[in-house]
């Protein structure tokens, strides 16, 4: 770690980011033989950011005496009895860090599984399991992929389901680990009825460091999330709701002038994120830089991107392209969409990615990032329909398409209804089309096999990623949400209507081959040298903790 950069950024974020290591620990820590008073391990344990020789260990340890600080011992071992720990030490827990503890354990053997725990003289945490990344030739690897977990919307049963899968090696979290909305806001209508209300004093929209910390504390009460953190190492990035809806470099859709300085809010959100997630502190100068790469031997290179805070320009708004006569200026809109100066990643992050790709020799290249990259271009008729009329508009267009496929002639007006298409989600890569083209060509020109994974939309998707000439350059797999409502809620469909619409959409959207619009769950990706197998798993229920898991769809990719 570049200590000077860390100290500078820590001061920007309020000076309370700390990270102990097993080698240096805390200079003022007591000896391990001294008496340590009891603490409350109230939010379990976690691990993350594994490398071939290191891993982050995490817990929250609140002193029973309600003091401002305390100490805990920690151990990591290759056996659950901890008779011969590989590393151990003492860590300080303080109110300045919200009593979270993070240890960057170094000099571990590669490709090994470990047990770890925290304890005092009087009590101890649950035992966690984690692993380091392997080197050399790897025969197989399995990711579990998550996004969009909304606590008041329902139980995190998808997390628990993945925790029970012994074949999962690493969890990838693509963002929206928490949501910033207030009680009575988005997806909170059933919270009280299902026992998922916010903590007292945390019912408002998140604006301050205290607000964000309390929201993480609420989310980490969920049994499924605690279990998954306990059993699997996480590799995580943020999306927008860790800060505010539709965040960009200098603001957010869900931030107004009367809510104070946006950068102060962003700093508070980032600080709480790094306190509560098992992730190394940010690197960088003026901005937090969460993008980073992970090498899984010869098999996979994983690039975790930031499409939110580093380089994203403000999202376009279709309303800005209406002429004085009320007509939509499609030509001006498409020029703006394809503006080569319009950025999502920013120059520094793109240059970093370019360097990483040029040095990668793994069989598979994976972009782990937040938002859909596929061209989700809907007929304009759908985008201009009222919310409650969207489903019927799509069904009407499908009828025209089937009529055309049957050989029946279409009128000029009917043909225009099918052919006039626009991107529907300007917060996704569709709103930054020129940069999407640059990223796809970066991998294709390097001769690398690329798979893109995404979250954000709350639904499952499979997209073929094509360039402007129509050439296929990659595939995209998007995970459903853990609990946040999907398109079925936005459009107002029942399950039957959602299934019919999911079958119909690939007929209207050229690069789309699969979608699920109404179920919550997660995605797994299994890699071998010859094939990547991606599966979509859905839980039957999120209103309580009694559920069944269904694997609805499987994609096999051979390049």
SULBELVEN-V865092 format. One line per field, one symbol per residue. psi: psi as a letter, one per 30 degrees, with the letter a starting at -180 (. if undefined). A space follows every 50 residues. Layout:
psi->???
This chain:
psi->kjeeeeeeeeeeggggkljllfeebkegkllfflkklkljifgallllhk afglkkkklkjjkfgglflakkllkklflffgeikeklakkkklefgggk kkkjklhlkkhlklkllklaffllllklkallkllbkkelkkkkkllijj efflkhfeeeeeffjffkekkkjglhelkfllkfakhgegeeeghhllkk fgflkkeleeeeeeeeeeegfkeeeeeeeefkkkjlllbeffdlkhkaeg alehklefgakeeeeeeeeeeeefefkiklllkadflkjfkllkkibfek kkjjljgefegklkklkeffgklfgfkkieeeeeeeegjffkkeeleeee eeeeeeeffkglekkkjjlelkfljijlkfeeffllefgeeeeeeeeeee eeeeffgkkkleeeeeeefjklkfjffafffheeeeeeeefeeeffhkjk kkklbefglklkkkjlaffgkkfllkkkkllefkkafeeefhlleeeeee eeeeefffjegkfklkgglkblkkkkklfflkjkkjkkkfkgfagjlkkk jfkkkkkk.
